Amino acid sequence: MITRGHFIGQIVDDLAGIAAQGKQRANLHLFDLNTYIEDFAKDVLNRVLDLGLINLNSETANNPGLDLGDTKKGWAFQITGDKSLKKVKDTLEKIDATQRAKYPHIRILVIGEKQGSYTLTGEPYASFTFTEDMIWDFDDVCSRLMSMPIDTLKDLADYVSRETRRVRIELEIPDDEGVFPTNIDKLVEALPKPQLTDAAKIDAYIVSEKVFLDNDVALAAFTEMSERLATLPRLTREVFKLLIERRDDRMSHDVFRISEPKLRRIYHGDDLDGDLALLVDAGLIDWNDPEEWGRPPYYRILIPGEDGFASVFLDFARENGIDLRKPLVILDFSDY
């Protein structure tokens, strides 16, 4: 059975991780926080304090002094990464008479770690009756968890857990080149770098086999093949290799195909239709209706090059023990 302690521990751990990242930013004097962080704080505070805070900056850009407000209950918050006394003073000085009337309960929430103590004497603190216990960080928020109903605790724990990764990404610090630890580059497959050849070996093979092809046909075919394959994801290139290796009998001298039912029975990877669509778009296969009644539909395999080259390309690979993964997936044609 999941207990109150479980939910509280989860919330405390998640918020502590966020606070540590906020503290790291503050140490580098990076105090700016975007709207997403403000909205996260708003949703946490609403659950903990049973408030109806809204983001005041969504109504008026850079609302002076205050970021979150609940006019019904009179609560308002400034959300900041800056724990300094100067920030506290600046915040209070920006709050006008209208805001003071709306929000008698004003707090400052530091996303990070607040100072150990503050000297709040004179103005503007006296006018607001503003004391140290009105400056919060996530430790102050967590101190109020014990009195929350368990259903609200569970809802808060679920929310914080769900949003923590995104919040921490928003608080990341870029390196000297402006690259963040979490970035799209890690989620995108790198483009392959084709390694071409002068095609001398396969040209010599063409001569020895007395194949009627021009001397430069192989190099042109490899260039075109690498350009088409390089635009495709690696797994799609793997599917193209599979189609060639598990092809049916030749339709004619230099045309290869694989029946659609056969392909769907031998390949069990995800999104075959997507890979086939990409290969069609790249001009490496096309789909055909059956030529005779009772025969299955098939995909025609279109290896770039002049008529006759596809057979030479595959025969050369077979006779020289070349794994087709090297030219078709890695795009390394150096064996040719």
Secondary structure as UniProt FT lines:
FT   HELIX           4..27
FT   TURN            28..29
FT   HELIX           35..49
FT   STRAND          54..55
FT   HELIX           56..58
FT   TURN            61..62
FT   STRAND          68..70
FT   TURN            71..74
FT   STRAND          75..80
FT   HELIX           85..94
FT   HELIX           97..102
FT   STRAND          105..110
FT   TURN            123..124
FT   HELIX           125..128
FT   HELIX           132..134
FT   STRAND          135..136
FT   HELIX           138..142
FT   TURN            143..144
FT   TURN            146..147
FT   HELIX           150..170
FT   TURN            176..177
FT   HELIX           184..187
FT   HELIX           200..208
FT   TURN            209..210
FT   TURN            215..216
FT   HELIX           217..230
FT   HELIX           234..245
FT   TURN            253..254
FT   STRAND          255..259
FT   HELIX           260..266
FT   TURN            270..271
FT   HELIX           272..281
FT   TURN            282..283
FT   STRAND          285..288
FT   TURN            293..294
FT   STRAND          298..301
FT   TURN            307..308
FT   HELIX           309..319
FT   TURN            320..321
FT   HELIX           326..330
FT   TURN            334..335
//
